[in-house]
Amino acid sequence: MQAKRLEYTNEVLEALQAMGSLSGLKLGQIVCIGVDEVRKKLGEEKWARTEGLVASLIEKAITQLCDPKDRYIKCRDASFLIFFADTDRDKAVAISAGIAAAVSKALFGQDFAKGLTVSGVVKTAEGLKLDKAEDPYAVLETLRGKAHVQLIGVSPHPAPTAAPIGFAPEEELRKIRMAVDQDHSDLMKRLALIEDEPIVFKFLPVWRVSERLVHMFHCIPMRQSGTPDRPLWNYSVLGREPETDTIIELDVASMERGLLKLSESLLRGESNFLAPNIHFETLASRKGQAALLPILQKLPEQVGRRLFPNIMHIPDGVPEGRLRDVTGQLRHLTNKLSALIIPHKLSTDLAQILRRLHEGGIPGVFVRLHRNPSKEDLRWVFTAAERTKAMGGFAGVTGVTDDHAFQQLADSHVDYCAGPIFGGPFDDVPAPYAFDMVKTE
């Protein structure tokens, strides 16, 4: 028989009642196997693909190691709560740490790999909550030391009334590793089968608020994921921590595609504009400048004036002089520049950032809006727009998805808005089109 998995809240309550009343329950009997560190280590993209596999590894280890009288339940993500029937806290924690250590090793292919964590349940004034998440190897080492002290009888504290720990974490760890070695191999094979689709370029509309008109478009790289997830956009199509050369190649390809479709639109007699994204690393490197600037230098002036480049991923702390040097040639070949601001990632004061951008030759800002913006979020956007315009710049917002935010922004100081609500994505640059609140009714 194996430890039983619980599916519903009432089953959890029944299991706790079987162990004893909540008031008499030894909290050491409840241990959480946490996955937050694994999720952080893999990144959101890989985690979305592997969450189910991680959960199956943990559950397999639980069923092979825990007692048939024990109970467990899968919680958020792939974390698990284990309810141990045995009241020996050290044994419960040791088993849990062994499970966590073995699964971490199976996932990352090496001993002492940081991954799953172990948390006990503690009682506070507010009620029960999880204690600090601990590294399983540190937990096992502590228990080994504790067992050694008890066995040789040199503990400075009174001898415990209970029998010495008879549980060997190393042996249990060995059992679990044998069980999950094949799972690690299977995991690697399955991950190799998950491939993303080729990169394509899409055009996203940018709404000019004062004119109630869409006649500017972002040219954005997009890649369909190999899983049923939302597609990847912008530089996320390159994966985690892409090389600078790869970023440059993507920027050049995006610029060429955008200019091709813009020129086709202009030849049709349509008065459109292009807002290409350019990574800071492309502009800051000689190789990037050598690849990108010759393309812009060949443009007729009337085409260059229709480009409003948006500089992405400007590092914190770049001085104004460096910004001005990096963007100097771009400013002479195109129209006004802008930079993307992500509010929750700001590390310095908004006024200081806006001043640094303005003095660095970047008069415009685009603020990325939360999916469900609160009143405070919108007020923050309005403040950023007012301060930017007070310095002679322009302000835009991206990520507009709902009517409420749209209506608020339509009556604000914001100059441009972008997001799914305005249509697209398009394969080509469409003819300019009017867009107003009546469109959303």
WONORQUI-V304891 format. One record per run of one state. SS is the DSSP state (2 for helix, 1 for strand, 0 for the rest). FROM is the first residue (numbers start at 1). TO is the last residue. Records with the same first field share a line. If there is no record, write none. Layout:
SS: FROM-TO + FROM-TO
//
This chain:
0: 1-3 + 7-8 + 20-26 + 35-35 + 66-70 + 75-79 + 84-88 + 109-116 + 125-126 + 131-133 + 153-168 + 194-199 + 209-212 + 224-231 + 239-243 + 268-272 + 275-276 + 285-285 + 298-300 + 305-306 + 308-309 + 313-319 + 334-337 + 342-342 + 346-349 + 360-363 + 369-374 + 391-393 + 399-402 + 411-415 + 419-419 + 423-425 + 427-432 + 435-436 + 441-441
1: 4-6 + 30-34 + 71-74 + 80-83 + 117-124 + 127-130 + 134-135 + 200-208 + 213-223 + 232-233 + 273-274 + 277-279 + 307-307 + 310-312 + 338-341 + 364-368 + 394-398 + 416-418 + 426-426 + 433-434
2: 9-19 + 27-29 + 36-65 + 89-108 + 136-152 + 169-193 + 234-238 + 244-267 + 280-284 + 286-297 + 301-304 + 320-333 + 343-345 + 350-359 + 375-390 + 403-410 + 420-422 + 437-440
//
